[in-house]
Amino acid sequence: MSESTNQSWGGRFSEPTDAFVARFTASVDFDQRMAQHDIRGSIAHATMLAGVGVLSEEERDTIIEGLKEISEEIARGEFEWSVALEDVHMNIEARLTAKIGNTGKKLHTGRSRNDQVATDIRLYLRDEIDVIDAELTRLREGMLGLAEQEADTIMPGFTHLQSAQPVTFGHHLLAWQEMVARDQDRLNDCRVRMNVLPLGAAALAGTTFPIDRHVTSELLGFDRPTENSLDSVSDRDFAIEFTSFASLLMMHLSRMSEELVLWTSAQFDFIDLPDRFCTGSSIMPQKKNPDVPELVRGKTGRVYGHLMSLLTLMKSQPLAYNKDNQEDKEPLFDTVDTVRGCLRAFADMIPAIRPKAANMYASASKGFATATDLADYLVRKGVAFRDAHEIVGKSVAFGIEQNRDLSEMTLEELRQFSDTIDADVFDVLTLEGSVAARNHIGGTAPNQVRAAAQRAREALATRA
Ligand code: ARG
């Protein structure tokens, strides 16, 4: 990178910027990521300026031509970025003037880097949101496919990580799908609030030129121009909102990761992850580690950190723009990269999960998972629930002593605890009977799982 002196504000200054200060205050190393969005914004701005007569049509065309060439130079990796030119905006503008001469100096009429950067971040983030949204859809589809396939697969359901009641694996996967569906809704809300044009706010107060912000807004695909120039250049709540969406998504992915890590262990052994999502150990030949879910769980922390950074960045800033705002980019960019990576890994991995149904079933058969079913059975026969709870508690204690599940006891043994119990009790003590009995919307019965998956597919298909 070249370090020639920045001429943009030379008029007022009597000595050049200290070399360290120039590097310290520069953002070009990271904000060049927004170069194509910056050019897009400048083309729209120049088009609008010509429309209102501030630029001639010839000047507009020269500027747009130059910007398009610069766009290609950047895409080809030929653009020479300069730290002395501080940021992406001044680098591109300086290059434009170098290419087309004095007309290039007219591009910045009626705008400031303050409204320019606020526009660029929105254009950048909007594109990223659309990519992330598509990945969320792909992930949800993968979860729904596996849920449909595993609608009848029985596994233990847990509370406190202790066996609680049997559930279907499909039901568990649909719980994940619900979490991601809410995340996707939140992302959509964020996009709607973010999709407004700050350009035209100029430095902070607006501009004396007869700009038409509706035109620029439409050219850039925004819903409308922002209402207040001071707010436009200063707030970054949209970036915080995105990072907050990202934090919730990562929290969900991390919980799923934790379950995947547990399930792939020899102790649970509920699923197998294909080798391509795992790595081995350099010392223990038997190892196959669930690195992808572990890493996703681990990456959650940095996204939470970025949320805290951005909240703290904004908390004491007086209106309007402050240089502090330059610090918004790295946390935001890293959040985008992290979320995209984790989502890609998850969307690829979820459909590739290979459930071990027999192991899940055997595990659900332990831990007295149908104890509540026995209590409900007694209630249906007229026993008060509290008395039923007591009777089943005693039956479980007997089972623990004998090392036998409720379904493995004889009718006589069960009748020691209540003579209300009849031979039909064995219908409710089976795992299949237990899950099938939870037959209402939101319940774990296989046909409810299939119906819920169907509704989720329809909701996904009809998203705006
Ligand atoms: N690089 C700056 C940023 O990221 C652009 C805006 C600079 N504005 C200014 N008045 N120094 O925020």
Boltz pocket constraint, residues with backbone or C-beta under 6 A from the ligand:
constraints:
  - pocket:
      binder: B
      contacts: [[A, 25], [A, 27], [A, 31], [A, 86], [A, 87], [A, 113], [A, 114], [A, 117], [A, 321], [A, 322], [A, 323], [A, 325], [A, 326], [A, 327]]
      max_distance: 6.0
